[in-house]
Amino acid sequence: MIVAIRTDAPAEARATFAPPRAVLPLWGALIAAAAAAGLLDLAFPATSVWIAAFPAVALLLLSLIGRRTWSALLVGFVFGAVFFLVLVSWTARYLGPIPWLALGLFEGALTALALIPVTLAYRWIPMMIRPGVLRAIVLSIVLAALWIGRELFLGNWPYGGFPWARIAYTLTDTAAARVTSWTGISGLGFLMVLLVAVLIELGRSGRRPRAALVLLPAVLVALLGFLPAFPTAAHGTMRIGAVQGNGPTGYFDERQPFSVIRAQTAASEPLYGKRMDLLVWPEGGLDGDPFQNDALATGLDEVAAGVRAPILANAATQKGDLFFNTSFLWPEGAHGALRREDVQTHAKRHPVPFGEYVPDRAFYNAIVPDLIGLIGREYTPGSDAPMIRVGDTPVGLAICFDVIYDDLIAEGIDSGAQVLVFQTNNADFRGTVENLQQLGIARMRAVETGRSVVNISTVGTSQVIRADGSTQASLNEDHPGALLEDVELRTGATAGVLIGPWLEQVLLWGGLLVVAAAGIGIRVRRRSRA
């Protein structure tokens, strides 16, 4: 709601619509932004001090109040750069500081741009709405919506985006994660920021607050702490084995021919002769393309015969001149090489830029030819559905970083998936927190979709996760091992899956439109005065 101001109003009345002064001087705002970034990093796995996310948001919002555009850009860049450089420090594990700095600083720059609407909201909305409950609530809702808009911007652009650092992931291990089953992941993030923004407005009111403004934070806390999960229906169980071979699957690992499949086979042998419906191997669990290599096909046949079940495996496969990161269901009793077209497959939908392919290769090769030259194989995005059928049971799939993309997860649920399987290879990030950050996302997906999740890694940490996000079984990092669990199947789509994408668009465009409308209203008022 936009309230116009009469141009003949007294000066003291017009003053109540003045933009706010900066809460912090610029030097203090820069320190607050860096502190906000550090606190938010603490809230993510592996430290997982989730409560730190709330003061982190508060410090950042306070540092942006009353800022002009250029100082807001500087504050936003400090926050974004510090936050991402710490959060994704694992990118330097093998390739050194250049990719790490490039990613962290670039995401920091995008963060700075995306926080400009927050500063404008703090400047313009108070100039259009009288002080009071309405202003506080409208401003808080717009600020929370703009925060989600920033996450969506970074999560979709460029090169498919990097939606790794959504604030909702800090609450993976809390009761608040259940909110995602109603609103999706962005909806939970919106409520988190809304709570902080309302509390800030309460503190800035300078007067005894109205009951409505006090009641709103209490309602938000109740939602975050006590909202039950959206119900889905139990539909029996599926006995699934999952194998973490701990083989030499890193990009620079030294390996002998067939050393990866040997590691996976050795870790699978304790499951031989035990009843199961499906055996799952991780991303990169084979040394090559079994559709073109008889020795690998024979190895899969032997393991499938040993466990008397089909194997959901993954390998780099070739079709014509194109390469794909492909998961496929290798049937029991195949007896030799199969064609790719003869089995159920799903190719990775979002290959990792600068990891599995190089966008604009000529441009980046001119800048850092030594690094770009290391990435020789170019993976092509897949187009087949993220699902296979094991007997009559639909199984939803996501390969490694695909787990961070909402559209792929929703497509699997829309296709009827009753359980989710995430295959990943974390070998390039041994000894870092990358695998725990990714595992946290997998757990949030379980709660959001109301589905059990089998998250299997080449080197760990691997887990079977219940639909409520709790751990059913686990394998520690850097150890070979196998899991065999009766995994619950569930049917029915949660509200979070169904309305989450729509809610994201409402928040993204709604927040921007309100800020734009406020800016236009102020310009019209100034012209009328002139």
One Martini backbone bead per residue (centre of mass of N, CA, C, O) as a GRO file, in nm:
protein
  530
    1MET     BB    1   0.094   0.036   0.025
    2ILE     BB    2   0.051   0.373  -0.099
    3VAL     BB    3   0.116   0.693   0.046
    4ALA     BB    4   0.040   1.001  -0.014
    5ILE     BB    5   0.162   1.340  -0.010
    6ARG     BB    6   0.093   1.640   0.076
    7THR     BB    7   0.229   1.942  -0.039
    8ASP     BB    8   0.066   2.129   0.200
    9ALA     BB    9   0.207   2.024   0.427
   10PRO     BB   10   0.359   2.045   0.697
   11ALA     BB   11   0.684   2.019   0.785
   12GLU     BB   12   0.642   1.822   1.029
   13ALA     BB   13   0.486   1.611   0.857
   14ARG     BB   14   0.700   1.561   0.638
   15ALA     BB   15   0.925   1.452   0.833
   16THR     BB   16   0.792   1.165   0.881
   17PHE     BB   17   0.891   1.097   0.558
   18ALA     BB   18   1.175   1.064   0.600
   19PRO     BB   19   1.462   0.941   0.555
   20PRO     BB   20   1.686   0.755   0.695
   21ARG     BB   21   1.940   0.736   0.891
   22ALA     BB   22   2.229   0.625   0.963
   23VAL     BB   23   2.320   0.396   1.202
   24LEU     BB   24   2.603   0.379   1.062
   25PRO     BB   25   2.895   0.427   0.989
   26LEU     BB   26   3.086   0.321   0.742
   27TRP     BB   27   3.297   0.175   0.913
   28GLY     BB   28   3.084   0.024   1.084
   29ALA     BB   29   2.940  -0.118   0.846
   30LEU     BB   30   3.183  -0.286   0.753
   31ILE     BB   31   3.217  -0.443   1.013
   32ALA     BB   32   2.927  -0.556   1.025
   33ALA     BB   33   2.939  -0.710   0.755
   34ALA     BB   34   3.172  -0.898   0.831
   35ALA     BB   35   3.033  -1.015   1.081
   36ALA     BB   36   2.788  -1.128   0.935
   37ALA     BB   37   2.944  -1.327   0.761
   38GLY     BB   38   3.071  -1.491   0.993
   39LEU     BB   39   2.807  -1.579   1.127
   40LEU     BB   40   2.683  -1.722   0.879
   41ASP     BB   41   2.906  -1.933   0.854
   42LEU     BB   42   2.852  -2.065   1.135
   43ALA     BB   43   2.556  -2.170   1.053
   44PHE     BB   44   2.695  -2.361   0.881
   45PRO     BB   45   2.825  -2.620   0.775
   46ALA     BB   46   2.985  -2.770   1.042
   47THR     BB   47   2.914  -2.588   1.285
   48SER     BB   48   2.598  -2.517   1.315
   49VAL     BB   49   2.520  -2.218   1.431
   50TRP     BB   50   2.209  -2.127   1.371
   51ILE     BB   51   2.157  -1.866   1.548
   52ALA     BB   52   2.363  -1.678   1.385
   53ALA     BB   53   2.176  -1.591   1.147
   54PHE     BB   54   2.016  -1.359   1.286
   55PRO     BB   55   2.243  -1.151   1.357
   56ALA     BB   56   2.348  -1.139   1.069
   57VAL     BB   57   2.104  -1.001   0.944
   58ALA     BB   58   2.094  -0.759   1.132
   59LEU     BB   59   2.372  -0.636   1.064
   60LEU     BB   60   2.320  -0.593   0.764
   61LEU     BB   61   2.070  -0.415   0.778
   62LEU     BB   62   2.196  -0.190   0.955
   63SER     BB   63   2.429  -0.123   0.742
   64LEU     BB   64   2.197  -0.021   0.514
   65ILE     BB   65   2.088   0.205   0.663
   66GLY     BB   66   2.110   0.513   0.494
   67ARG     BB   67   2.237   0.444   0.234
   68ARG     BB   68   2.404   0.492  -0.034
   69THR     BB   69   2.484   0.337  -0.315
   70TRP     BB   70   2.800   0.316  -0.288
   71SER     BB   71   2.810   0.227   0.008
   72ALA     BB   72   2.631  -0.022  -0.033
   73LEU     BB   73   2.820  -0.168  -0.223
   74LEU     BB   74   3.052  -0.196  -0.022
   75VAL     BB   75   2.901  -0.346   0.198
   76GLY     BB   76   2.804  -0.584   0.018
   77PHE     BB   77   3.085  -0.681  -0.066
   78VAL     BB   78   3.199  -0.751   0.206
   79PHE     BB   79   2.991  -0.957   0.278
   80GLY     BB   80   3.007  -1.146   0.026
   81ALA     BB   81   3.311  -1.208   0.025
   82VAL     BB   82   3.344  -1.323   0.308
   83PHE     BB   83   3.130  -1.538   0.296
   84PHE     BB   84   3.232  -1.701   0.039
   85LEU     BB   85   3.532  -1.744   0.108
   86VAL     BB   86   3.458  -1.926   0.350
   87LEU     BB   87   3.239  -2.129   0.250
   88VAL     BB   88   3.428  -2.199  -0.036
   89SER     BB   89   3.730  -2.288   0.041
   90TRP     BB   90   3.729  -2.579  -0.095
   91THR     BB   91   3.808  -2.483  -0.393
   92ALA     BB   92   4.133  -2.486  -0.308
   93ARG     BB   93   4.226  -2.782  -0.265
   94TYR     BB   94   4.354  -2.821  -0.578
   95LEU     BB   95   4.357  -2.531  -0.757
   96GLY     BB   96   4.371  -2.308  -0.563
   97PRO     BB   97   4.319  -1.955  -0.534
   98ILE     BB   98   4.187  -1.860  -0.799
   99PRO     BB   99   3.901  -1.995  -0.797
  100TRP     BB  100   3.827  -1.897  -0.515
  101LEU     BB  101   3.850  -1.592  -0.565
  102ALA     BB  102   3.665  -1.576  -0.808
  103LEU     BB  103   3.408  -1.677  -0.672
  104GLY     BB  104   3.395  -1.497  -0.416
  105LEU     BB  105   3.413  -1.214  -0.560
  106PHE     BB  106   3.181  -1.250  -0.757
  107GLU     BB  107   2.960  -1.305  -0.544
  108GLY     BB  108   3.010  -1.038  -0.400
  109ALA     BB  109   2.925  -0.854  -0.635
  110LEU     BB  110   2.638  -0.964  -0.667
  111THR     BB  111   2.550  -0.899  -0.379
  112ALA     BB  112   2.580  -0.594  -0.397
  113LEU     BB  113   2.368  -0.552  -0.616
  114ALA     BB  114   2.128  -0.711  -0.462
  115LEU     BB  115   2.129  -0.489  -0.210
  116ILE     BB  116   2.018  -0.222  -0.317
  117PRO     BB  117   1.707  -0.262  -0.272
  118VAL     BB  118   1.731  -0.251   0.036
  119THR     BB  119   1.822   0.042   0.060
  120LEU     BB  120   1.578   0.160  -0.096
  121ALA     BB  121   1.363   0.065   0.100
  122TYR     BB  122   1.471   0.228   0.345
  123ARG     BB  123   1.432   0.506   0.190
  124TRP     BB  124   1.133   0.502   0.049
  125ILE     BB  125   0.905   0.384   0.230
  126PRO     BB  126   0.918   0.609   0.460
  127MET     BB  127   0.822   0.832   0.232
  128MET     BB  128   0.512   0.680   0.190
  129ILE     BB  129   0.473   0.599   0.502
  130ARG     BB  130   0.358   0.614   0.791
  131PRO     BB  131   0.419   0.584   1.096
  132GLY     BB  132   0.402   0.238   1.200
  133VAL     BB  133   0.271  -0.063   1.148
  134LEU     BB  134   0.252  -0.057   0.840
  135ARG     BB  135   0.539   0.021   0.778
  136ALA     BB  136   0.684  -0.211   0.927
  137ILE     BB  137   0.553  -0.445   0.770
  138VAL     BB  138   0.610  -0.366   0.480
  139LEU     BB  139   0.915  -0.339   0.508
  140SER     BB  140   0.973  -0.628   0.610
  141ILE     BB  141   0.856  -0.783   0.370
  142VAL     BB  142   1.034  -0.657   0.154
  143LEU     BB  143   1.309  -0.737   0.268
  144ALA     BB  144   1.261  -1.045   0.262
  145ALA     BB  145   1.204  -1.060  -0.042
  146LEU     BB  146   1.482  -0.942  -0.132
  147TRP     BB  147   1.652  -1.166  -0.018
  148ILE     BB  148   1.535  -1.386  -0.203
  149GLY     BB  149   1.605  -1.243  -0.464
  150ARG     BB  150   1.908  -1.267  -0.423
  151GLU     BB  151   1.920  -1.576  -0.420
  152LEU     BB  152   1.798  -1.614  -0.705
  153PHE     BB  153   2.009  -1.463  -0.861
  154LEU     BB  154   2.256  -1.639  -0.769
  155GLY     BB  155   2.094  -1.920  -0.848
  156ASN     BB  156   2.076  -1.833  -1.189
  157TRP     BB  157   2.340  -1.638  -1.203
  158PRO     BB  158   2.553  -1.756  -1.393
  159TYR     BB  159   2.550  -2.056  -1.540
  160GLY     BB  160   2.286  -2.136  -1.344
  161GLY     BB  161   2.424  -2.084  -1.090
  162PHE     BB  162   2.461  -2.074  -0.697
  163PRO     BB  163   2.247  -2.243  -0.469
  164TRP     BB  164   2.427  -2.290  -0.179
  165ALA     BB  165   2.355  -2.011   0.026
  166ARG     BB  166   2.094  -2.056   0.173
  167ILE     BB  167   1.963  -1.966   0.474
  168ALA     BB  168   1.786  -2.223   0.534
  169TYR     BB  169   2.031  -2.429   0.572
  170THR     BB  170   2.084  -2.351   0.879
  171LEU     BB  171   1.798  -2.528   0.963
  172THR     BB  172   1.822  -2.838   0.915
  173ASP     BB  173   1.855  -2.926   1.246
  174THR     BB  174   1.560  -2.818   1.280
  175ALA     BB  175   1.223  -2.765   1.318
  176ALA     BB  176   1.208  -2.545   1.086
  177ALA     BB  177   1.237  -2.733   0.836
  178ARG     BB  178   0.926  -2.799   0.808
  179VAL     BB  179   0.843  -2.544   0.648
  180THR     BB  180   0.931  -2.647   0.360
  181SER     BB  181   0.669  -2.834   0.323
  182TRP     BB  182   0.497  -2.554   0.269
  183THR     BB  183   0.719  -2.329   0.112
  184GLY     BB  184   0.990  -2.401   0.090
  185ILE     BB  185   1.305  -2.276   0.111
  186SER     BB  186   1.238  -1.973   0.061
  187GLY     BB  187   1.016  -1.950   0.277
  188LEU     BB  188   1.199  -1.986   0.520
  189GLY     BB  189   1.386  -1.748   0.463
  190PHE     BB  190   1.169  -1.532   0.478
  191LEU     BB  191   1.091  -1.575   0.780
  192MET     BB  192   1.366  -1.514   0.899
  193VAL     BB  193   1.395  -1.218   0.793
  194LEU     BB  194   1.128  -1.110   0.898
  195LEU     BB  195   1.187  -1.135   1.196
  196VAL     BB  196   1.430  -0.943   1.200
  197ALA     BB  197   1.296  -0.691   1.072
  198VAL     BB  198   1.080  -0.652   1.292
  199LEU     BB  199   1.273  -0.617   1.532
  200ILE     BB  200   1.407  -0.365   1.423
  201GLU     BB  201   1.146  -0.191   1.413
  202LEU     BB  202   1.094  -0.205   1.712
  203GLY     BB  203   1.367  -0.064   1.793
  204ARG     BB  204   1.307   0.205   1.597
  205SER     BB  205   1.035   0.341   1.695
  206GLY     BB  206   1.051   0.508   1.983
  207ARG     BB  207   0.796   0.350   2.090
  208ARG     BB  208   0.517   0.214   2.177
  209PRO     BB  209   0.411  -0.069   2.065
  210ARG     BB  210   0.201  -0.236   1.901
  211ALA     BB  211   0.048  -0.536   1.925
  212ALA     BB  212   0.087  -0.632   1.630
  213LEU     BB  213   0.404  -0.601   1.631
  214VAL     BB  214   0.447  -0.807   1.865
  215LEU     BB  215   0.291  -1.057   1.752
  216LEU     BB  216   0.447  -1.133   1.494
  217PRO     BB  217   0.707  -1.263   1.616
  218ALA     BB  218   0.553  -1.482   1.771
  219VAL     BB  219   0.435  -1.622   1.522
  220LEU     BB  220   0.704  -1.686   1.382
  221VAL     BB  221   0.825  -1.859   1.606
  222ALA     BB  222   0.599  -2.070   1.605
  223LEU     BB  223   0.639  -2.164   1.315
  224LEU     BB  224   0.943  -2.246   1.341
  225GLY     BB  225   0.895  -2.446   1.604
  226PHE     BB  226   0.575  -2.598   1.548
  227LEU     BB  227   0.539  -2.678   1.268
  228PRO     BB  228   0.425  -2.922   1.096
  229ALA     BB  229   0.448  -3.143   0.869
  230PHE     BB  230   0.366  -3.221   0.572
  231PRO     BB  231   0.169  -3.466   0.460
  232THR     BB  232   0.255  -3.802   0.392
  233ALA     BB  233   0.240  -4.131   0.250
  234ALA     BB  234   0.276  -4.438   0.327
  235HIS     BB  235   0.446  -4.713   0.099
  236GLY     BB  236   0.638  -4.874   0.239
  237THR     BB  237   0.932  -5.056   0.131
  238MET     BB  238   1.294  -5.046   0.052
  239ARG     BB  239   1.573  -5.239  -0.024
  240ILE     BB  240   1.886  -5.069   0.029
  241GLY     BB  241   2.198  -5.044  -0.116
  242ALA     BB  242   2.515  -4.874  -0.017
  243VAL     BB  243   2.833  -4.768  -0.169
  244GLN     BB  244   3.160  -4.683  -0.024
  245GLY     BB  245   3.474  -4.717  -0.169
  246ASN     BB  246   3.719  -4.507  -0.149
  247GLY     BB  247   3.843  -4.427  -0.406
  248PRO     BB  248   4.031  -4.285  -0.683
  249THR     BB  249   3.815  -4.003  -0.767
  250GLY     BB  250   3.992  -3.781  -0.812
  251TYR     BB  251   4.127  -3.569  -1.037
  252PHE     BB  252   4.443  -3.624  -0.900
  253ASP     BB  253   4.438  -3.914  -0.867
  254GLU     BB  254   4.605  -4.196  -0.833
  255ARG     BB  255   4.573  -4.464  -1.084
  256GLN     BB  256   4.466  -4.766  -1.175
  257PRO     BB  257   4.332  -4.981  -1.359
  258PHE     BB  258   4.021  -5.037  -1.213
  259SER     BB  259   4.028  -4.912  -0.914
  260VAL     BB  260   3.735  -4.819  -0.867
  261ILE     BB  261   3.572  -5.083  -0.911
  262ARG     BB  262   3.729  -5.240  -0.698
  263ALA     BB  263   3.643  -5.072  -0.456
  264GLN     BB  264   3.338  -5.113  -0.494
  265THR     BB  265   3.339  -5.422  -0.488
  266ALA     BB  266   3.467  -5.467  -0.209
  267ALA     BB  267   3.237  -5.303  -0.057
  268SER     BB  268   3.001  -5.504  -0.169
  269GLU     BB  269   3.055  -5.802  -0.067
  270PRO     BB  270   2.897  -5.799   0.215
  271LEU     BB  271   2.611  -5.810   0.034
  272TYR     BB  272   2.624  -6.086  -0.051
  273GLY     BB  273   2.315  -6.265  -0.040
  274LYS     BB  274   2.142  -6.025   0.021
  275ARG     BB  275   1.852  -5.879   0.047
  276MET     BB  276   1.742  -5.676  -0.239
  277ASP     BB  277   1.632  -5.414  -0.471
  278LEU     BB  278   1.893  -5.213  -0.443
  279LEU     BB  279   2.199  -5.083  -0.579
  280VAL     BB  280   2.421  -4.815  -0.477
  281TRP     BB  281   2.623  -4.597  -0.652
  282PRO     BB  282   2.824  -4.347  -0.708
  283GLU     BB  283   2.960  -4.101  -0.835
  284GLY     BB  284   3.223  -4.226  -1.009
  285GLY     BB  285   3.217  -4.568  -0.974
  286LEU     BB  286   3.373  -4.558  -1.251
  287ASP     BB  287   3.636  -4.562  -1.502
  288GLY     BB  288   3.398  -4.577  -1.724
  289ASP     BB  289   3.231  -4.697  -2.008
  290PRO     BB  290   3.022  -4.977  -2.007
  291PHE     BB  291   2.913  -4.942  -2.315
  292GLN     BB  292   3.250  -4.960  -2.413
  293ASN     BB  293   3.334  -5.173  -2.170
  294ASP     BB  294   3.361  -5.502  -2.098
  295ALA     BB  295   3.497  -5.507  -1.817
  296LEU     BB  296   3.288  -5.327  -1.673
  297ALA     BB  297   3.041  -5.496  -1.742
  298THR     BB  298   3.138  -5.751  -1.596
  299GLY     BB  299   3.161  -5.625  -1.315
  300LEU     BB  300   2.860  -5.557  -1.287
  301ASP     BB  301   2.753  -5.843  -1.320
  302GLU     BB  302   2.888  -5.963  -1.065
  303VAL     BB  303   2.752  -5.780  -0.858
  304ALA     BB  304   2.457  -5.832  -0.934
  305ALA     BB  305   2.479  -6.134  -0.871
  306GLY     BB  306   2.562  -6.108  -0.572
  307VAL     BB  307   2.294  -5.926  -0.489
  308ARG     BB  308   2.040  -5.973  -0.665
  309ALA     BB  309   2.051  -5.681  -0.820
  310PRO     BB  310   2.030  -5.383  -0.923
  311ILE     BB  311   2.234  -5.107  -1.050
  312LEU     BB  312   2.306  -4.780  -0.944
  313ALA     BB  313   2.503  -4.605  -1.158
  314ASN     BB  314   2.812  -4.416  -1.258
  315ALA     BB  315   2.922  -4.231  -1.557
  316ALA     BB  316   3.113  -4.156  -1.821
  317THR     BB  317   2.950  -4.088  -2.125
  318GLN     BB  318   2.908  -4.168  -2.478
  319LYS     BB  319   2.749  -3.972  -2.759
  320GLY     BB  320   2.930  -3.952  -2.988
  321ASP     BB  321   3.064  -3.627  -2.916
  322LEU     BB  322   2.925  -3.668  -2.637
  323PHE     BB  323   2.918  -3.593  -2.287
  324PHE     BB  324   2.809  -3.769  -1.982
  325ASN     BB  325   2.658  -3.762  -1.664
  326THR     BB  326   2.567  -4.097  -1.580
  327SER     BB  327   2.283  -4.260  -1.477
  328PHE     BB  328   2.217  -4.621  -1.421
  329LEU     BB  329   2.033  -4.930  -1.471
  330TRP     BB  330   2.177  -5.228  -1.389
  331PRO     BB  331   2.097  -5.535  -1.462
  332GLU     BB  332   2.027  -5.836  -1.379
  333GLY     BB  333   2.161  -6.046  -1.616
  334ALA     BB  334   2.313  -5.913  -1.871
  335HIS     BB  335   2.570  -6.036  -1.995
  336GLY     BB  336   2.715  -5.771  -2.077
  337ALA     BB  337   2.707  -5.541  -2.297
  338LEU     BB  338   2.534  -5.239  -2.326
  339ARG     BB  339   2.321  -5.014  -2.426
  340ARG     BB  340   2.215  -4.711  -2.341
  341GLU     BB  341   1.917  -4.764  -2.459
  342ASP     BB  342   1.863  -5.035  -2.265
  343VAL     BB  343   1.852  -4.829  -2.027
  344GLN     BB  344   1.811  -4.651  -1.752
  345THR     BB  345   1.846  -4.289  -1.754
  346HIS     BB  346   2.051  -4.008  -1.613
  347ALA     BB  347   2.155  -3.687  -1.682
  348LYS     BB  348   2.311  -3.428  -1.591
  349ARG     BB  349   2.168  -3.106  -1.582
  350HIS     BB  350   2.417  -2.947  -1.403
  351PRO     BB  351   2.694  -2.880  -1.491
  352VAL     BB  352   2.996  -2.768  -1.375
  353PRO     BB  353   3.140  -2.485  -1.384
  354PHE     BB  354   3.481  -2.539  -1.412
  355GLY     BB  355   3.452  -2.875  -1.388
  356GLU     BB  356   3.268  -3.003  -1.650
  357TYR     BB  357   3.292  -2.715  -1.782
  358VAL     BB  358   3.357  -2.437  -2.023
  359PRO     BB  359   3.258  -2.136  -2.042
  360ASP     BB  360   3.388  -1.948  -2.257
  361ARG     BB  361   3.676  -2.069  -2.322
  362ALA     BB  362   3.842  -1.858  -2.481
  363PHE     BB  363   3.836  -1.637  -2.266
  364TYR     BB  364   3.957  -1.799  -2.018
  365ASN     BB  365   4.211  -1.906  -2.164
  366ALA     BB  366   4.342  -1.617  -2.189
  367ILE     BB  367   4.379  -1.589  -1.871
  368VAL     BB  368   4.388  -1.926  -1.766
  369PRO     BB  369   4.529  -2.176  -1.929
  370ASP     BB  370   4.620  -2.385  -1.716
  371LEU     BB  371   4.342  -2.435  -1.585
  372ILE     BB  372   4.165  -2.486  -1.838
  373GLY     BB  373   4.340  -2.730  -1.944
  374LEU     BB  374   4.237  -2.939  -1.721
  375ILE     BB  375   3.955  -2.915  -1.880
  376GLY     BB  376   3.882  -3.141  -2.127
  377ARG     BB  377   3.597  -3.225  -2.058
  378GLU     BB  378   3.264  -3.189  -2.201
  379TYR     BB  379   2.968  -3.157  -2.056
  380THR     BB  380   2.635  -3.241  -2.117
  381PRO     BB  381   2.328  -3.170  -2.072
  382GLY     BB  382   2.055  -3.316  -1.969
  383SER     BB  383   1.696  -3.442  -2.057
  384ASP     BB  384   1.623  -3.653  -1.872
  385ALA     BB  385   1.462  -3.787  -1.632
  386PRO     BB  386   1.484  -3.790  -1.263
  387MET     BB  387   1.420  -4.120  -1.322
  388ILE     BB  388   1.341  -4.445  -1.199
  389ARG     BB  389   1.256  -4.799  -1.219
  390VAL     BB  390   1.189  -5.036  -0.953
  391GLY     BB  391   0.979  -5.186  -1.084
  392ASP     BB  392   0.710  -5.004  -0.929
  393THR     BB  393   0.934  -4.793  -0.832
  394PRO     BB  394   0.987  -4.465  -0.799
  395VAL     BB  395   1.308  -4.294  -0.854
  396GLY     BB  396   1.473  -4.025  -0.751
  397LEU     BB  397   1.719  -3.793  -0.893
  398ALA     BB  398   2.064  -3.677  -0.806
  399ILE     BB  399   2.370  -3.522  -0.919
  400CYS     BB  400   2.513  -3.383  -0.689
  401PHE     BB  401   2.467  -3.046  -0.753
  402ASP     BB  402   2.162  -3.096  -0.831
  403VAL     BB  403   2.046  -3.067  -0.533
  404ILE     BB  404   2.023  -2.732  -0.556
  405TYR     BB  405   1.781  -2.777  -0.762
  406ASP     BB  406   1.447  -2.743  -0.759
  407ASP     BB  407   1.344  -2.846  -1.038
  408LEU     BB  408   1.453  -3.138  -1.017
  409ILE     BB  409   1.310  -3.229  -0.762
  410ALA     BB  410   1.021  -3.166  -0.858
  411GLU     BB  411   1.024  -3.357  -1.104
  412GLY     BB  412   1.045  -3.618  -0.944
  413ILE     BB  413   0.782  -3.585  -0.783
  414ASP     BB  414   0.593  -3.542  -1.030
  415SER     BB  415   0.678  -3.849  -1.130
  416GLY     BB  416   0.645  -4.025  -0.837
  417ALA     BB  417   0.849  -4.027  -0.627
  418GLN     BB  418   0.923  -4.235  -0.322
  419VAL     BB  419   1.236  -4.184  -0.358
  420LEU     BB  420   1.568  -4.061  -0.293
  421VAL     BB  421   1.873  -4.031  -0.501
  422PHE     BB  422   2.212  -3.932  -0.415
  423GLN     BB  423   2.489  -3.881  -0.623
  424THR     BB  424   2.841  -3.857  -0.523
  425ASN     BB  425   3.167  -3.668  -0.550
  426ASN     BB  426   3.413  -3.572  -0.285
  427ALA     BB  427   3.725  -3.616  -0.350
  428ASP     BB  428   3.818  -3.309  -0.412
  429PHE     BB  429   3.724  -3.250  -0.077
  430ARG     BB  430   3.906  -3.361   0.114
  431GLY     BB  431   3.905  -3.227   0.440
  432THR     BB  432   3.632  -3.083   0.418
  433VAL     BB  433   3.296  -2.928   0.433
  434GLU     BB  434   3.145  -2.996   0.169
  435ASN     BB  435   2.996  -3.264   0.240
  436LEU     BB  436   2.825  -3.134   0.475
  437GLN     BB  437   2.678  -2.923   0.312
  438GLN     BB  438   2.546  -3.125   0.116
  439LEU     BB  439   2.407  -3.299   0.330
  440GLY     BB  440   2.222  -3.073   0.438
  441ILE     BB  441   2.063  -3.045   0.176
  442ALA     BB  442   1.956  -3.336   0.168
  443ARG     BB  443   1.794  -3.312   0.432
  444MET     BB  444   1.610  -3.084   0.339
  445ARG     BB  445   1.483  -3.244   0.104
  446ALA     BB  446   1.339  -3.450   0.275
  447VAL     BB  447   1.149  -3.251   0.418
  448GLU     BB  448   1.029  -3.098   0.175
  449THR     BB  449   0.920  -3.384   0.027
  450GLY     BB  450   0.865  -3.639   0.212
  451ARG     BB  451   1.147  -3.807   0.179
  452SER     BB  452   1.357  -4.038   0.139
  453VAL     BB  453   1.728  -4.051   0.156
  454VAL     BB  454   2.000  -4.144  -0.060
  455ASN     BB  455   2.338  -4.056   0.029
  456ILE     BB  456   2.603  -4.119  -0.203
  457SER     BB  457   2.954  -4.156  -0.170
  458THR     BB  458   3.276  -4.222  -0.242
  459VAL     BB  459   3.400  -4.078   0.058
  460GLY     BB  460   3.201  -3.902   0.191
  461THR     BB  461   2.926  -3.860   0.351
  462SER     BB  462   2.696  -4.123   0.415
  463GLN     BB  463   2.325  -4.153   0.386
  464VAL     BB  464   2.026  -4.233   0.552
  465ILE     BB  465   1.719  -4.047   0.518
  466ARG     BB  466   1.457  -3.936   0.653
  467ALA     BB  467   1.167  -3.748   0.608
  468ASP     BB  468   1.254  -3.574   0.884
  469GLY     BB  469   1.596  -3.568   0.863
  470SER     BB  470   1.690  -3.810   0.988
  471THR     BB  471   1.918  -4.059   1.077
  472GLN     BB  472   1.949  -4.401   0.987
  473ALA     BB  473   2.235  -4.405   0.829
  474SER     BB  474   2.609  -4.429   0.833
  475LEU     BB  475   2.916  -4.302   0.674
  476ASN     BB  476   3.226  -4.228   0.699
  477GLU     BB  477   3.484  -4.060   0.617
  478ASP     BB  478   3.737  -4.230   0.451
  479HIS     BB  479   3.553  -4.503   0.428
  480PRO     BB  480   3.473  -4.803   0.361
  481GLY     BB  481   3.129  -4.909   0.273
  482ALA     BB  482   2.798  -5.039   0.380
  483LEU     BB  483   2.449  -5.024   0.317
  484LEU     BB  484   2.139  -5.174   0.471
  485GLU     BB  485   1.799  -5.069   0.405
  486ASP     BB  486   1.476  -4.994   0.510
  487VAL     BB  487   1.309  -4.782   0.299
  488GLU     BB  488   1.087  -4.545   0.300
  489LEU     BB  489   0.785  -4.497   0.138
  490ARG     BB  490   0.630  -4.215  -0.044
  491THR     BB  491   0.336  -4.015  -0.097
  492GLY     BB  492   0.294  -3.718  -0.211
  493ALA     BB  493   0.279  -3.377  -0.233
  494THR     BB  494   0.398  -3.103  -0.118
  495ALA     BB  495   0.356  -2.770  -0.082
  496GLY     BB  496   0.652  -2.692  -0.135
  497VAL     BB  497   0.660  -2.816  -0.423
  498LEU     BB  498   0.406  -2.674  -0.548
  499ILE     BB  499   0.444  -2.353  -0.430
  500GLY     BB  500   0.738  -2.261  -0.414
  501PRO     BB  501   0.788  -2.138  -0.703
  502TRP     BB  502   0.562  -1.923  -0.678
  503LEU     BB  503   0.662  -1.779  -0.425
  504GLU     BB  504   0.928  -1.683  -0.541
  505GLN     BB  505   0.804  -1.493  -0.757
  506VAL     BB  506   0.648  -1.313  -0.565
  507LEU     BB  507   0.893  -1.214  -0.403
  508LEU     BB  508   1.068  -1.105  -0.624
  509TRP     BB  509   0.857  -0.909  -0.774
  510GLY     BB  510   0.719  -0.777  -0.535
  511GLY     BB  511   0.961  -0.632  -0.407
  512LEU     BB  512   1.046  -0.470  -0.661
  513LEU     BB  513   0.774  -0.323  -0.712
  514VAL     BB  514   0.754  -0.167  -0.448
  515VAL     BB  515   1.014  -0.008  -0.479
  516ALA     BB  516   0.946   0.119  -0.751
  517ALA     BB  517   0.685   0.260  -0.662
  518ALA     BB  518   0.816   0.438  -0.448
  519GLY     BB  519   1.010   0.586  -0.639
  520ILE     BB  520   0.788   0.705  -0.823
  521GLY     BB  521   0.628   0.856  -0.605
  522ILE     BB  522   0.856   1.051  -0.527
  523ARG     BB  523   0.895   1.181  -0.806
  524VAL     BB  524   0.608   1.291  -0.836
  525ARG     BB  525   0.610   1.469  -0.582
  526ARG     BB  526   0.848   1.649  -0.663
  527ARG     BB  527   0.719   1.763  -0.919
  528SER     BB  528   0.470   1.888  -0.783
  529ARG     BB  529   0.630   2.089  -0.615
  530ALA     BB  530   0.779   2.227  -0.863
   0.00000   0.00000   0.00000
